[in-house]
Amino acid sequence: MIGALEEYLRGLGGVAIAYSGGVDSTFLLAISASILGQEKVVALTIQSPLTPPWELDFARDFCHTRGIQHLLLDGSFILDDERITANPPQRCYFCKKKLLETILQERPADHPLLTGTNASDKSDFRPGMRAEEEMGILTPLRELGFTKEAIREYSQRYGIPGFERPPAACFATRISFGEPITQEKVRMVGEAEIFLRNLGLELVRVRLLSRDTASIEVAKEEGQRILDLREEISRQFGEIGFRGVALDLEGYRQGKLNVDRP
């Protein structure tokens, strides 16, 4: 499978990669730089209000350590689009399209744009994939059958950092479809997750049950820890702006909000 990816990349000559800092795009970026050479690879990352800051930090550090050219693009415009802030089920389509349009304008003209979309993404509700298809964006991991599990295994085998990191997603995924996305809601979610991560909880989501009520999702084995720290967590969440805090007893499950989409 790796051989097929190497052949695919060599056929392109040079590539631009939409780089989120997640496991999948990090793997694709690392393999591309290894096969083509760092001078023929450009990573482009959009910094928007919806981007978890720890993902940006990882992306910066990875590119700096590997000597890969990294362009950090302003994505503050993303919450100016009512098609996105209205938060319909197709929100990710509109958002992905705007982000890709921005990246396409900034990438070297002779470098085709690649994303880290993989074969496992086909089994989830991913409207953003339609935007990639319509715009002719290349998705070699998906095309060649790389699953999320395979990407983690290959990343570990090749010593690519971050293979053990939990799944990442933008802050908009913490807000149920139909509930408008605002700067204030994004701020509250972001500050709450940073606080919990600083407690050592890496796999965590803070979902909005209502405008000012939070639901905490962590791995099931971490549920008791949340209960043990409930007074500290409730106090801090109150300072952030939440009036209520709940613990999801089912624990974290990827794509949970997609199950109940309209």
KAMO-V193275 format. One record per residue. RES is the residue in one small letter. PHI is phi in radians with two decimals (999 if undefined). Layout:
BEGIN
res:RES phi:PHI
res:RES phi:PHI
END
This chain:
BEGIN
res:m phi:999
res:i phi:-1.10
res:g phi:-1.03
res:a phi:-1.14
res:l phi:-1.17
res:e phi:-1.07
res:e phi:-1.12
res:y phi:-1.03
res:l phi:-1.19
res:r phi:-1.05
res:g phi:-1.19
res:l phi:-1.58
res:g phi:1.47
res:g phi:-2.47
res:v phi:-2.44
res:a phi:-1.95
res:i phi:-2.13
res:a phi:-1.25
res:y phi:-1.89
res:s phi:-1.59
res:g phi:1.64
res:g phi:-1.36
res:v phi:-1.04
res:d phi:-1.20
res:s phi:-1.24
res:t phi:-1.17
res:f phi:-1.06
res:l phi:-1.10
res:l phi:-1.14
res:a phi:-1.12
res:i phi:-1.17
res:s phi:-1.08
res:a phi:-1.15
res:s phi:-1.20
res:i phi:-1.42
res:l phi:-1.64
res:g phi:1.71
res:q phi:-1.05
res:e phi:-1.24
res:k phi:-1.87
res:v phi:-2.23
res:v phi:-2.21
res:a phi:-1.76
res:l phi:-2.17
res:t phi:-2.15
res:i phi:-1.73
res:q phi:-1.74
res:s phi:-2.20
res:p phi:-1.06
res:l phi:-1.57
res:t phi:-1.54
res:p phi:-1.04
res:p phi:-1.09
res:w phi:-1.22
res:e phi:-1.24
res:l phi:-1.11
res:d phi:-1.06
res:f phi:-1.12
res:a phi:-1.06
res:r phi:-1.06
res:d phi:-1.13
res:f phi:-1.11
res:c phi:-1.14
res:h phi:-1.11
res:t phi:-1.12
res:r phi:-1.56
res:g phi:1.21
res:i phi:-1.68
res:q phi:-1.06
res:h phi:-2.27
res:l phi:-1.83
res:l phi:-1.73
res:l phi:-1.85
res:d phi:-1.31
res:g phi:-2.06
res:s phi:-1.12
res:f phi:-1.25
res:i phi:-1.13
res:l phi:-1.60
res:d phi:-1.60
res:d phi:-1.70
res:e phi:-1.14
res:r phi:-1.16
res:i phi:-1.59
res:t phi:-1.20
res:a phi:-1.19
res:n phi:1.08
res:p phi:-1.35
res:p phi:-1.00
res:q phi:-1.61
res:r phi:-0.88
res:c phi:-1.10
res:y phi:-1.12
res:f phi:-1.13
res:c phi:-1.15
res:k phi:-1.07
res:k phi:-1.13
res:k phi:-1.16
res:l phi:-1.15
res:l phi:-1.16
res:e phi:-1.06
res:t phi:-1.15
res:i phi:-1.15
res:l phi:-1.07
res:q phi:-1.23
res:e phi:-1.76
res:r phi:-1.32
res:p phi:-1.04
res:a phi:-1.04
res:d phi:-1.63
res:h phi:-1.91
res:p phi:-1.11
res:l phi:-1.63
res:l phi:-2.08
res:t phi:-2.15
res:g phi:-1.58
res:t phi:-0.95
res:n phi:-2.15
res:a phi:-1.16
res:s phi:-1.21
res:d phi:-1.13
res:k phi:-1.16
res:s phi:-1.54
res:d phi:-2.00
res:f phi:-1.43
res:r phi:-2.28
res:p phi:-1.03
res:g phi:-1.08
res:m phi:-1.14
res:r phi:-1.14
res:a phi:-1.10
res:e phi:-1.05
res:e phi:-1.12
res:e phi:-1.11
res:m phi:-1.66
res:g phi:1.26
res:i phi:-1.32
res:l phi:-1.46
res:t phi:-2.27
res:p phi:-1.07
res:l phi:-1.15
res:r phi:-1.24
res:e phi:-1.09
res:l phi:-1.67
res:g phi:1.48
res:f phi:-1.32
res:t phi:-1.51
res:k phi:-1.03
res:e phi:-1.10
res:a phi:-1.12
res:i phi:-1.10
res:r phi:-1.12
res:e phi:-1.14
res:y phi:-1.15
res:s phi:-1.08
res:q phi:-1.13
res:r phi:-1.09
res:y phi:-1.66
res:g phi:1.19
res:i phi:-1.50
res:p phi:-1.07
res:g phi:1.54
res:f phi:-1.10
res:e phi:-1.58
res:r phi:-1.18
res:p phi:-1.23
res:p phi:-1.01
res:a phi:-2.13
res:a phi:-2.73
res:c phi:-1.22
res:f phi:-1.14
res:a phi:-1.09
res:t phi:-1.25
res:r phi:-1.53
res:i phi:-2.01
res:s phi:-1.06
res:f phi:-0.93
res:g phi:1.64
res:e phi:-1.51
res:p phi:-0.98
res:i phi:-1.64
res:t phi:-2.22
res:q phi:-1.00
res:e phi:-1.16
res:k phi:-1.12
res:v phi:-1.12
res:r phi:-1.04
res:m phi:-1.09
res:v phi:-1.07
res:g phi:-1.08
res:e phi:-1.13
res:a phi:-1.16
res:e phi:-1.22
res:i phi:-1.08
res:f phi:-1.04
res:l phi:-1.18
res:r phi:-1.13
res:n phi:-1.19
res:l phi:-1.49
res:g phi:1.70
res:l phi:-1.70
res:e phi:-1.40
res:l phi:-1.61
res:v phi:-2.62
res:r phi:-2.34
res:v phi:-1.97
res:r phi:-1.64
res:l phi:-1.60
res:l phi:-1.42
res:s phi:-2.61
res:r phi:-1.02
res:d phi:-2.40
res:t phi:-2.11
res:a phi:-1.81
res:s phi:-2.07
res:i phi:-1.64
res:e phi:-2.00
res:v phi:-2.38
res:a phi:-1.02
res:k phi:-0.96
res:e phi:-1.22
res:e phi:-1.71
res:g phi:-1.03
res:q phi:-1.13
res:r phi:-1.11
res:i phi:-1.08
res:l phi:-1.14
res:d phi:-1.12
res:l phi:-1.78
res:r phi:-1.04
res:e phi:-1.17
res:e phi:-1.14
res:i phi:-1.15
res:s phi:-1.06
res:r phi:-1.12
res:q phi:-1.19
res:f phi:-1.11
res:g phi:-1.12
res:e phi:-1.17
res:i phi:-1.22
res:g phi:2.33
res:f phi:-1.41
res:r phi:-1.73
res:g phi:-2.56
res:v phi:-2.39
res:a phi:-2.24
res:l phi:-1.91
res:d phi:-1.33
res:l phi:-1.24
res:e phi:-1.34
res:g phi:1.39
res:y phi:-1.21
res:r phi:-2.52
res:q phi:-1.07
res:g phi:1.30
res:k phi:-1.02
res:l phi:-1.18
res:n phi:-1.24
res:v phi:-1.12
res:d phi:-1.78
res:r phi:-1.14
res:p phi:-1.07
END
